[in-house]
Amino acid sequence: MLRKVRILLASLFFVAITLLFLDFTGVLHLYLGWLAKVQMLPAVLSLNVAVVLFFVVVTLLFGRTYCSVVCPFGVMQDVFIWLGGKWKKNRFHYTKGWPWLRWTMLAVFVLLMVFGVNGIAILIAPYSAYGRIATNLFQPLYMWINNLCAYFAERAGSYAFYEVDVWVKSGVTLAVAAVTFVVVGFVSFRWGRVWCNSVCPVGTVLGFLSKFAMFRPVIDTGKCNGCKKCAKNCKAMCIDPETHTIDMSRCVACMDCLENCHQKAITLQRGKAVVKNEEVDASRRKFVVTTAAVGAALAVEAQEKKVDGGLAALVDKQLPERNVPLKPFGAKSLKNFSSRCTGCQLCVSECPQHVLRPSKKLITLLQPEMAFDKGYCSPDCTRCSEVCPAGAIKKIDAAEKSAISIGHAVTVASNCLLAQGVECNACSRHCPAAAISLVSDASTGHQRVVVNESRCIGCGACEYYCPVRPFSAIYVEGREVHTNV
C-alpha cells in the first residue's frame, strides 16, 4: 500500500511540474508555480527556510522521500528503471557504494557555487537538469503536437488551438540536455539510482540526514527465508541480504522492498536496524510520501521561412557582442543573478516574447541572458519574475519594472539608414520610455539618433524593431548593477 501511495503522489507531482515547463500560454504558472519553489536547491538559494526545514524534518522522520516523490529528476530515473525491469528482472545486487565519490562531488559542487561558477555546478543539480530536459526536449514535441491540433482545428472552423513558433533557443543547452537525458537514462536503465547516490549533491545531503531517520524499512530475520528478492529488486542497491541491513544513506524510501517481500519480512517501523522473531505493529506502517512520474521524448529544430510581404526572404538578425550581458528585470545585478540562478530554464520556457536564452559562456553556462532577435521585453510583462523559484529574479510588478534600467541603447551610426539618407524612425517610434529622439546633423545634412541614457530602461524594443540586417544600427548594452530611472 505504501508503494502504491508513493507512486500515485510521485506521478501527480511529476506530471504537474512537467506541464509547468511545457506550458507556453503563461497560465499554468499561476497554479503550479509553487512546485518549482519547493525543489531543494531553489529553496536554498532563495533562502526559503520553511521549505528547507520541512524537508529536513521529513527526511529525519521517514528518510529520502524527497528523492522518491518530489524530485522530478529522480522520478524520471524511476521510469527508466521500470523499463529496465521489463528488459531483465532481478538484475540488482547489494553494493557498498562509493561514499568517496559522492562526498567529492558534493565538495566540488559547493566550491563551485561559493566561487560563483554556478554555470558548471548546476550541470549536476537535479531540478535544473530536469528543467533543461523538459524545456529543450519535451517542450518542442509538445508544441509540435499543439501546432498539429491547430492545423486540423482551423480547417474544422475552430480556434481552440493556435500555432506557436518552435525553435532551438540554444544549441549548447540542447546538447547538454540531450547528453544528460541519454547518460542518466542509460545509467538508470542498467544500474538504478546510482546517479542519485554517487553524483547528486542533494541526494548526498539528504542521505546523510536519512541515516538518522526515525521510521525506516526493517528486516525481520525470523521471517526472512533468504531468497534475496529484496536486494535483487532494490534500485538503490542498498539492501545487504547477508547481514539483513539497509544502508539508509542510499535508501530512497521507494517502499519497493516492502511489496517485493512475499514473506512480509520487511516492514516500516521505528528505530531498530534488524528485528529478530518480532511481530511488527501494523499501525506503524502509516507513511505519507510525495513527487512525480515521467515521459520521454526527443525533439529537433523546426523553423518556417520568413519572407517580406511574401516575396523577398529576410536575412535573420545576428546578435551583437555585448560587453555586459543583459539580465532580466528584477535580477538586481550580474553578481546577484549568477549566484542564485539554477539554470532550470523555467523562465526561458515561460518568456512569451522569446527574449531569454541560455548563456554559452563557461562561468554562466546555461543561465539565461536576454536577446532581441525574436522580440523585446515588454514593460508590462513580469512573468519571469513570477516563475523564478530561486530568487535570482525578484518578483516585481509592471510599475516597478518600468522604473528599472537593466541597460542602455548604443547606436552604430555607420549602419543606420538615416546616415544613408533613408527616412526611418523605427527606434524612436517604438521606444516605450521615450528615450530615443532624432536630431538634425549639420555636418552630414541627415538626421541622427540620440539616446537619453537616463531614461533608457534596456527593454530592447529599439534593437528588435530596427530594420537593418544582419546587425542592427542600435543595440542594448547591459549594466552590471541595475539602476532606477
C-alpha positions as CSV (number, residue, x, y, z in Angstrom):
1,M,0.0,0.0,0.0
2,L,2.8,2.4,0.8
3,R,4.4,1.8,-2.5
4,K,1.2,2.5,-4.4
5,V,0.7,5.7,-2.5
6,R,4.3,6.8,-3.3
7,I,3.8,6.0,-7.0
8,L,0.5,7.9,-7.1
9,L,1.9,11.0,-5.4
10,A,5.1,10.9,-7.4
11,S,3.1,10.6,-10.7
12,L,0.9,13.6,-9.8
13,F,3.9,15.8,-8.8
14,F,5.9,14.7,-11.9
15,V,3.1,15.4,-14.4
16,A,2.3,18.7,-12.8
17,I,5.9,20.0,-12.8
18,T,6.4,18.7,-16.4
19,L,3.3,20.7,-17.5
20,L,4.8,23.7,-15.8
21,F,7.8,23.6,-18.1
22,L,5.8,22.7,-21.2
23,D,3.3,25.5,-20.8
24,F,3.7,28.2,-23.4
25,T,0.4,30.0,-22.6
26,G,1.6,31.7,-19.4
27,V,-1.4,30.3,-17.4
28,L,-0.2,27.2,-15.6
29,H,2.5,29.0,-13.5
30,L,-0.3,30.8,-11.7
31,Y,-1.5,27.4,-10.3
32,L,1.6,25.2,-10.5
33,G,4.5,27.7,-9.9
34,W,4.8,26.6,-6.3
35,L,6.1,23.2,-7.5
36,A,9.3,24.8,-8.6
37,K,9.7,26.7,-5.4
38,V,9.6,23.6,-3.2
39,Q,12.5,22.0,-5.0
40,M,15.5,21.8,-2.7
41,L,18.2,23.8,-4.5
42,P,15.9,26.7,-5.5
43,A,14.6,26.8,-1.9
44,V,18.2,27.0,-0.5
45,L,19.2,29.7,-3.0
46,S,16.1,31.8,-2.3
47,L,16.6,31.4,1.4
48,N,13.2,29.7,1.7
49,V,13.7,28.5,5.3
50,A,10.2,27.0,5.6
51,V,10.7,24.6,2.7
52,V,14.2,23.6,3.6
53,L,13.2,22.9,7.2
54,F,10.1,21.0,6.1
55,F,12.2,18.5,4.0
56,V,14.9,18.3,6.7
57,V,12.2,17.2,9.2
58,V,10.5,14.8,6.7
59,T,13.9,13.2,6.0
60,L,14.7,12.8,9.7
61,L,11.3,11.2,10.1
62,F,10.9,9.0,7.0
63,G,14.2,9.1,5.0
64,R,14.7,10.4,1.5
65,T,11.1,10.7,0.4
66,Y,12.0,13.9,-1.4
67,C,14.2,11.9,-3.8
68,S,11.4,9.4,-4.4
69,V,8.4,11.7,-4.7
70,V,9.2,15.4,-5.1
71,C,12.4,15.4,-7.3
72,P,11.3,15.2,-10.9
73,F,14.8,14.1,-11.9
74,G,14.6,11.2,-9.5
75,V,11.2,10.1,-10.8
76,M,12.4,10.3,-14.4
77,Q,15.1,7.8,-13.4
78,D,12.5,5.6,-11.9
79,V,10.8,5.4,-15.3
80,F,14.0,4.2,-16.9
81,I,14.4,1.7,-14.0
82,W,10.9,0.4,-14.6
83,L,11.7,0.0,-18.3
84,G,14.9,-1.8,-17.4
85,G,12.9,-4.2,-15.3
86,K,10.9,-5.1,-18.4
87,W,14.2,-6.0,-20.1
88,K,15.6,-8.0,-17.2
89,K,14.1,-8.8,-13.8
90,N,16.0,-9.3,-10.5
91,R,19.0,-7.5,-12.0
92,F,20.3,-5.6,-9.0
93,H,22.6,-6.7,-6.1
94,Y,23.9,-5.1,-3.0
95,T,27.0,-2.9,-3.3
96,K,28.8,-0.8,-0.7
97,G,28.5,2.2,-2.9
98,W,31.2,4.9,-3.4
99,P,31.0,7.3,-0.5
100,W,34.3,8.9,-1.5
101,L,32.8,9.8,-4.9
102,R,29.5,11.3,-3.6
103,W,31.3,13.5,-1.0
104,T,33.9,14.6,-3.5
105,M,31.1,15.6,-5.9
106,L,29.3,17.5,-3.1
107,A,32.5,19.3,-2.2
108,V,33.2,20.3,-5.8
109,F,29.6,21.5,-6.2
110,V,29.7,23.6,-3.0
111,L,33.1,25.1,-4.0
112,L,31.9,26.0,-7.5
113,M,28.8,27.7,-6.0
114,V,30.8,29.6,-3.4
115,F,33.3,30.9,-6.1
116,G,30.5,31.9,-8.4
117,V,31.0,29.2,-11.1
118,N,27.3,28.3,-11.0
119,G,27.2,27.5,-14.7
120,I,29.3,24.4,-14.1
121,A,27.8,23.5,-10.7
122,I,24.2,23.3,-11.9
123,L,25.1,20.7,-14.5
124,I,24.6,18.1,-11.7
125,A,21.8,19.8,-9.8
126,P,18.8,17.5,-10.2
127,Y,15.9,20.1,-10.6
128,S,18.0,22.2,-13.0
129,A,18.9,19.1,-15.1
130,Y,15.3,18.1,-15.4
131,G,14.2,21.6,-16.2
132,R,16.7,21.7,-19.2
133,I,15.4,18.3,-20.4
134,A,11.8,19.3,-20.2
135,T,12.3,22.7,-21.8
136,N,14.7,21.6,-24.6
137,L,13.5,18.0,-25.4
138,F,9.9,17.7,-24.2
139,Q,8.5,21.2,-24.9
140,P,9.3,21.2,-28.7
141,L,7.4,17.9,-29.1
142,Y,4.6,19.3,-27.1
143,M,4.4,22.4,-29.2
144,W,4.6,20.5,-32.5
145,I,1.6,18.4,-31.3
146,N,-0.2,21.7,-30.4
147,N,0.5,23.1,-33.9
148,L,-0.8,19.9,-35.5
149,C,-4.0,20.3,-33.5
150,A,-4.2,23.9,-34.6
151,Y,-3.8,22.9,-38.2
152,F,-6.8,20.5,-38.1
153,A,-8.9,22.7,-35.8
154,E,-8.5,25.7,-38.2
155,R,-9.8,23.6,-41.1
156,A,-12.7,22.5,-38.9
157,G,-13.6,26.1,-38.3
158,S,-12.4,26.1,-34.7
159,Y,-9.8,28.3,-33.0
160,A,-9.4,26.3,-29.8
161,F,-5.7,26.0,-30.7
162,Y,-3.2,28.4,-32.1
163,E,0.1,27.9,-33.8
164,V,3.3,28.8,-32.0
165,D,6.9,29.1,-33.2
166,V,9.1,26.1,-32.4
167,W,12.8,26.9,-32.4
168,V,16.1,26.0,-30.7
169,K,16.9,28.7,-28.1
170,S,20.5,27.4,-27.7
171,G,22.4,24.6,-29.3
172,V,24.6,24.3,-26.3
173,T,21.7,23.9,-23.9
174,L,20.0,21.4,-26.3
175,A,23.2,19.4,-26.4
176,V,23.6,19.4,-22.6
177,A,20.0,18.4,-22.1
178,A,20.3,15.6,-24.7
179,V,23.5,14.2,-23.3
180,T,22.1,14.4,-19.7
181,F,19.0,12.6,-20.8
182,V,20.8,9.8,-22.6
183,V,23.6,9.3,-20.0
184,V,21.3,9.4,-16.9
185,G,18.7,7.3,-18.7
186,F,21.2,4.6,-19.6
187,V,22.8,4.6,-16.2
188,S,19.3,4.3,-14.6
189,F,18.2,1.6,-17.0
190,R,21.2,-0.6,-16.1
191,W,22.2,0.3,-12.6
192,G,19.2,2.0,-10.9
193,R,19.7,5.1,-8.7
194,V,23.5,5.1,-9.0
195,W,23.4,8.7,-10.2
196,C,21.4,9.8,-7.1
197,N,23.8,8.0,-4.7
198,S,27.1,8.9,-6.4
199,V,26.7,12.3,-8.1
200,C,23.7,14.2,-7.0
201,P,24.6,16.8,-4.3
202,V,21.0,16.9,-2.9
203,G,21.0,13.2,-2.6
204,T,24.2,13.2,-0.6
205,V,23.0,15.8,1.9
206,L,19.6,14.1,2.3
207,G,21.4,10.7,2.5
208,F,23.4,11.9,5.5
209,L,20.2,13.1,7.3
210,S,18.4,9.9,6.3
211,K,20.9,7.8,8.4
212,F,19.1,9.2,11.4
213,A,15.5,8.7,10.1
214,M,13.1,7.7,12.8
215,F,10.9,5.4,10.6
216,R,12.7,3.0,8.3
217,P,12.4,-0.3,6.5
218,V,13.4,-3.1,8.9
219,I,14.1,-6.8,8.1
220,D,12.7,-9.4,10.5
221,T,15.3,-12.2,10.4
222,G,12.7,-14.6,11.9
223,K,10.5,-14.3,8.8
224,C,13.2,-13.9,6.1
225,N,13.8,-17.1,4.1
226,G,17.0,-15.8,2.4
227,C,15.5,-15.5,-1.1
228,K,17.3,-12.2,-1.6
229,K,14.5,-10.9,-3.8
230,C,14.5,-7.6,-1.9
231,A,18.2,-7.0,-2.8
232,K,17.7,-8.1,-6.4
233,N,15.0,-5.5,-6.9
234,C,16.4,-2.6,-4.8
235,K,17.1,0.1,-7.3
236,A,19.4,1.9,-4.7
237,M,21.3,-1.4,-4.2
238,C,21.4,-0.7,-0.5
239,I,20.0,-3.9,1.0
240,D,22.6,-6.4,2.3
241,P,20.8,-9.8,2.4
242,E,23.7,-11.4,4.2
243,T,23.6,-9.1,7.3
244,H,19.9,-8.2,6.9
245,T,20.7,-4.5,7.0
246,I,19.7,-1.5,4.8
247,D,22.1,1.4,4.1
248,M,19.7,4.3,4.9
249,S,22.0,6.9,3.4
250,R,21.3,5.4,0.0
251,C,17.7,4.2,0.5
252,V,15.3,6.5,-1.4
253,A,12.2,5.4,0.6
254,C,10.6,3.9,-2.5
255,M,8.9,1.1,-0.5
256,D,9.5,-1.5,-3.3
257,C,11.2,-3.9,-0.9
258,L,8.0,-4.0,1.3
259,E,5.9,-5.1,-1.7
260,N,8.5,-7.5,-3.2
261,C,8.9,-9.5,0.0
262,H,6.3,-12.2,0.0
263,Q,7.3,-13.3,3.4
264,K,6.3,-9.9,4.8
265,A,9.8,-9.9,6.5
266,I,10.4,-6.2,5.7
267,T,8.2,-3.6,7.3
268,L,8.3,0.1,8.1
269,Q,8.9,0.8,11.8
270,R,10.7,2.9,14.3
271,G,14.3,2.6,15.4
272,K,15.9,-0.8,15.1
273,A,18.0,-1.9,12.1
274,V,17.2,-5.6,12.4
275,V,14.3,-7.4,14.1
276,K,14.6,-10.9,15.4
277,N,11.4,-13.0,15.7
278,E,9.4,-9.9,16.5
279,E,5.9,-9.2,15.4
280,V,5.5,-5.8,13.8
281,D,2.8,-3.4,14.7
282,A,0.9,-2.8,11.5
283,S,-0.2,0.7,12.7
284,R,3.4,1.9,12.4
285,R,3.2,1.5,8.6
286,K,1.3,4.7,8.2
287,F,3.6,6.8,6.0
288,V,2.8,9.6,3.6
289,V,5.3,10.4,0.8
290,T,5.5,12.9,-2.2
291,T,6.6,13.7,-6.1
292,A,6.4,12.9,-9.9
293,A,6.5,10.3,-12.8
294,V,7.8,10.7,-16.3
295,G,7.5,10.5,-20.1
296,A,10.4,10.7,-22.5
297,A,10.7,12.2,-26.0
298,L,13.2,13.8,-28.3
299,A,12.9,16.9,-30.4
300,V,14.8,18.8,-33.0
301,E,14.7,22.2,-34.6
302,A,11.7,23.4,-36.7
303,Q,11.6,26.8,-38.4
304,E,9.5,28.5,-41.0
305,K,11.0,30.5,-43.8
306,K,10.2,34.2,-43.2
307,V,9.6,36.5,-46.1
308,D,9.0,40.2,-46.5
309,G,5.5,40.7,-48.0
310,G,5.6,37.1,-49.3
311,L,8.2,38.0,-51.8
312,A,11.8,38.5,-50.7
313,A,13.4,36.4,-48.0
314,L,14.5,38.3,-44.9
315,V,18.0,37.9,-43.5
316,D,17.9,36.9,-39.9
317,K,19.3,39.3,-37.4
318,Q,22.6,38.5,-35.7
319,L,23.1,39.2,-32.1
320,P,25.6,41.9,-31.1
321,E,28.6,41.3,-28.9
322,R,27.7,42.9,-25.6
323,N,30.4,43.9,-23.2
324,V,28.0,43.3,-20.3
325,P,25.2,40.7,-20.7
326,L,21.6,41.6,-20.2
327,K,19.9,40.0,-17.2
328,P,16.1,40.1,-16.6
329,F,14.3,42.9,-14.8
330,G,14.3,42.1,-11.1
331,A,17.8,40.4,-11.2
332,K,19.3,43.4,-9.5
333,S,22.9,42.7,-10.7
334,L,25.0,40.2,-12.5
335,K,26.5,39.0,-9.3
336,N,23.2,38.5,-7.5
337,F,21.7,36.7,-10.5
338,S,24.6,34.4,-11.2
339,S,24.9,33.4,-7.5
340,R,21.3,32.4,-7.3
341,C,20.2,31.1,-10.7
342,T,19.9,27.3,-11.0
343,G,19.7,27.3,-14.8
344,C,16.5,25.3,-14.7
345,Q,15.2,27.1,-17.9
346,L,11.7,27.7,-16.4
347,C,11.9,31.5,-17.1
348,V,13.2,30.7,-20.7
349,S,10.3,28.4,-21.2
350,E,7.7,30.8,-19.9
351,C,9.0,34.0,-21.7
352,P,6.2,35.0,-24.1
353,Q,8.5,37.2,-26.2
354,H,11.2,34.6,-26.6
355,V,13.7,37.1,-25.2
356,L,15.5,34.9,-22.7
357,R,18.2,32.5,-23.9
358,P,20.7,30.2,-22.1
359,S,24.2,31.6,-21.9
360,K,27.0,29.9,-23.7
361,K,29.8,31.4,-21.5
362,L,31.6,29.0,-19.2
363,I,31.1,30.9,-16.0
364,T,27.4,31.5,-16.5
365,L,26.7,28.4,-18.6
366,L,23.0,27.7,-19.2
367,Q,21.9,30.7,-17.1
368,P,19.5,33.0,-19.1
369,E,20.6,36.1,-20.9
370,M,18.4,38.5,-23.0
371,A,18.5,38.7,-26.8
372,F,16.2,40.7,-29.0
373,D,16.2,39.0,-32.4
374,K,12.8,37.3,-31.7
375,G,11.1,40.1,-29.7
376,Y,11.7,42.6,-27.0
377,C,11.0,42.7,-23.2
378,S,7.5,44.2,-22.9
379,P,7.3,46.7,-20.0
380,D,4.0,45.2,-18.8
381,C,5.3,41.5,-18.7
382,T,6.7,40.2,-15.4
383,R,6.3,36.5,-16.0
384,C,10.0,35.6,-15.4
385,S,9.9,37.2,-12.0
386,E,6.7,35.3,-11.2
387,V,8.1,31.9,-12.0
388,C,11.7,32.1,-10.8
389,P,11.9,29.6,-7.8
390,A,15.4,30.5,-6.6
391,G,15.1,34.3,-6.0
392,A,17.5,35.1,-8.9
393,I,14.8,37.3,-10.3
394,K,13.0,39.3,-7.7
395,K,9.2,39.3,-8.1
396,I,8.2,42.7,-9.4
397,D,5.1,44.3,-10.9
398,A,4.8,46.3,-14.1
399,A,5.1,49.7,-12.3
400,E,8.4,48.6,-10.6
401,K,9.7,47.2,-13.9
402,S,9.2,50.5,-15.8
403,A,11.4,52.2,-13.2
404,I,14.3,49.8,-13.5
405,S,17.1,50.2,-16.1
406,I,18.9,46.9,-17.0
407,G,20.9,48.5,-19.8
408,H,21.1,51.4,-22.3
409,A,20.9,51.7,-26.0
410,V,24.0,52.3,-28.1
411,T,23.9,53.5,-31.7
412,V,26.0,52.3,-34.6
413,A,25.9,55.3,-36.9
414,S,27.6,53.6,-39.9
415,N,24.7,51.0,-40.0
416,C,21.9,53.5,-39.6
417,L,19.6,54.1,-42.6
418,L,19.4,57.8,-41.7
419,A,23.1,58.1,-42.5
420,Q,22.3,56.9,-46.0
421,G,19.6,59.4,-46.5
422,V,16.8,56.9,-45.9
423,E,13.9,58.1,-43.7
424,C,13.4,55.8,-40.7
425,N,12.2,56.4,-37.2
426,A,11.6,52.8,-36.1
427,C,13.7,53.0,-32.9
428,S,12.2,56.3,-31.7
429,R,8.7,55.3,-32.6
430,H,8.7,52.1,-30.7
431,C,10.7,53.2,-27.6
432,P,8.3,52.8,-24.7
433,A,10.4,55.0,-22.4
434,A,10.7,57.9,-24.9
435,A,14.5,57.7,-24.5
436,I,15.3,58.0,-28.3
437,S,14.9,61.1,-30.4
438,L,16.0,62.2,-33.9
439,V,18.0,65.3,-34.4
440,S,19.5,67.1,-37.4
441,D,23.2,66.7,-38.0
442,A,24.5,69.8,-39.7
443,S,27.8,68.1,-40.8
444,T,26.0,65.4,-42.8
445,G,22.7,67.1,-43.6
446,H,20.9,64.0,-42.3
447,Q,19.2,63.2,-39.1
448,R,20.8,61.0,-36.5
449,V,19.7,59.0,-33.5
450,V,20.3,60.3,-30.0
451,V,19.7,58.2,-26.9
452,N,18.9,59.7,-23.5
453,E,20.6,57.1,-21.2
454,S,19.0,58.4,-18.1
455,R,15.6,57.4,-19.5
456,C,16.5,54.2,-21.3
457,I,15.4,51.0,-19.4
458,G,17.1,48.5,-21.8
459,C,13.9,46.7,-22.9
460,G,15.4,46.1,-26.4
461,A,12.4,47.5,-28.4
462,C,14.8,49.7,-30.5
463,E,17.1,46.8,-31.3
464,Y,14.3,44.5,-32.2
465,Y,12.4,46.9,-34.4
466,C,15.5,48.3,-36.2
467,P,15.1,47.1,-39.8
468,V,18.8,47.0,-40.6
469,R,20.1,43.4,-41.2
470,P,22.1,41.4,-40.2
471,F,23.4,43.8,-37.4
472,S,21.0,46.4,-36.0
473,A,22.0,50.1,-36.1
474,I,21.1,50.3,-32.4
475,Y,21.6,47.7,-29.7
476,V,21.4,47.5,-25.9
477,E,24.4,47.2,-23.6
478,G,23.8,45.7,-20.2
479,R,24.5,47.1,-16.8
480,E,26.4,45.2,-14.1
481,V,24.2,46.7,-11.5
482,H,20.6,47.6,-12.4
483,T,19.6,51.2,-11.6
484,N,16.4,53.2,-11.2
485,V,15.4,55.6,-13.8
